[in-house]
């Protein structure tokens, strides 16, 4: 249905910008408020995790994308790190 994209700094304050951008876009696509709340919570957590666990590089920020599908909204956060996530025990 729709695709949004946003490039933000590798900084904890970026989560607020991501939340606002996604919420505005989803509202414009007719997504209900409860679903928007769920999506922005997940997006905020993903950005927070990327900031916390991915090394900050001077030349890279975070690339956030979201895609509205018929039964879901898919959120992706790319942190610029070449390292794949590892499970911690």
NUFI-429404 format. One line per field, with one value per residue (C-alpha): residue number from 0; y, z, x. Coordinates in steps of 0.1 Angstrom, whole numbers, always signed. Layout:
N
k = (NUM/...)
Y = (Y/...)
Z = (Z/...)
X = (X/...)
% end
This chain:
89
k = (0/1/2/3/4/5/6/7/8/9/10/11/12/13/14/15/16/17/18/19/20/21/22/23/24/25/26/27/28/29/30/31/32/33/34/35/36/37/38/39/40/41/42/43/44/45/46/47/48/49/50/51/52/53/54/55/56/57/58/59/60/61/62/63/64/65/66/67/68/69/70/71/72/73/74/75/76/77/78/79/80/81/82/83/84/85/86/87/88)
Y = (+0/+26/+29/+55/+61/+83/+88/+98/+103/+75/+92/+83/+115/+101/+78/+107/+119/+84/+80/+113/+106/+71/+81/+110/+88/+59/+83/+97/+61/+56/+32/+31/+48/+16/+1/+33/+32/-4/+4/+35/+15/-12/+14/+33/+0/-9/+26/+24/-10/+1/+31/+10/-20/-9/+10/+46/+55/+90/+87/+66/+71/+49/+42/+36/+22/+12/-5/-6/-41/-53/-69/-55/-27/-38/-16/-20/-2/-5/+7/+7/-19/-48/-71/-93/-94/-120/-136/-129/-154)
Z = (+0/+11/+20/+42/+47/+71/+77/+113/+134/+156/+187/+213/+205/+170/+183/+189/+153/+140/+162/+149/+113/+113/+132/+108/+78/+91/+101/+66/+53/+74/+99/+132/+163/+183/+155/+151/+188/+185/+154/+169/+201/+181/+159/+190/+205/+173/+171/+207/+203/+172/+191/+222/+205/+172/+171/+161/+130/+120/+85/+92/+109/+110/+80/+91/+66/+71/+47/+50/+39/+38/+72/+88/+90/+85/+102/+95/+111/+94/+115/+91/+110/+90/+120/+121/+154/+179/+205/+241/+268)
X = (+0/+25/+62/+79/+115/+135/+172/+181/+211/+226/+212/+185/+166/+160/+133/+109/+113/+107/+76/+61/+69/+55/+24/+16/+22/+0/-28/-27/-31/-62/-46/-66/-51/-46/-25/-5/+3/+15/+36/+53/+61/+79/+97/+108/+122/+140/+156/+166/+181/+201/+214/+223/+238/+252/+285/+281/+300/+309/+295/+264/+231/+200/+178/+142/+116/+80/+56/+19/+7/-29/-27/+4/+29/+65/+92/+129/+158/+192/+221/+250/+270/+284/+279/+249/+228/+239/+218/+230/+227)
% end
